[in-house]
Amino acid sequence: MRIPLIAGNWKMNNNIHESISLVNNLIQLSNDFNNNVEVLVCVPFTALYSIRKLLNSSNIKLGAQNMHYDEKGAYTGEISPLMLKEIGVEYVIVGHSERRQYFNETDESVNKKLKSSINFAIKPILCIGETLEQRERKIEKITVENQIINAFKDIKAEDAVKVVIAYEPIWAIGTGKTATSEEANEMSSFIRNVFKELYNEELAKQVIVLYGGSVKGENASELMNQTDIDGALVGGASLSAEEFIRIINFNQQYEKVNKEIL
Ligand SMILES: O=C(CO)COP(=O)(O)O
């Protein structure tokens, strides 16, 4: 069974003080959490240590937004998987489009990071997705397929299943434009098909596929209740505890909406 995952990607926001305050708010509101959902916050490196201590008494998981693939060495300014492990980081975002766009993240480095995070037992969240231009040229599927094939080069099925996929169409990130639930579900189902071809049907059914791109409280339930979408990678809306909780509780809203309709 695939347990839904709602992950917040704070990006380069929140100093330590603000991070602590946001997580304290989340913990306070967490009594209202939907119990069947895994909740994760991917915070800036500088806040990881303080937030780890806060989260120890909660069910919320801790993630980083990037890492280097080597365990140590002469890589000025980088953070290694060992360093993340030491703090107790459970997840790491790999290959976010902003890293591909601004920091020369390549398919090759993404592949190395996936292998390394699996090696160090940090669960990777692999981000894939097309640009607006690629969608307009109707090459969004081949783009996503190639990103998967390259990212999973030389990764065995037993490791591949540990990777969470986040489908984030670049044109929907931070723009307020969301893919329609049909578009997002169609791509998620296509992603499962790629895994079926690359590995097997069982793995295609097991892999967790998130949607990311302007997810908010008001659109979460519709997106999350699609057959092939298992959760969300949330940017802007994860910076507000109240809004993030609305997304986490997408099922309650969904049930409420359905009851109102009935
Ligand atoms: O990039 C994202 C999450 O990784 C999405 O960001 P927004 O939710 O702000 O569009």
The ligand as an ORCA input file, in Angstrom:
! r2SCAN-3c Opt
* xyz 0 1
  O       9.148     23.615     -6.404
  C       8.212     23.273     -5.694
  C       8.392     22.289     -4.625
  O       9.617     21.651     -4.733
  C       6.876     23.862     -5.882
  O       6.912     25.182     -5.470
  P       5.514     26.009     -5.310
  O       4.607     25.122     -4.488
  O       5.905     27.264     -4.631
  O       4.995     26.182     -6.701
*
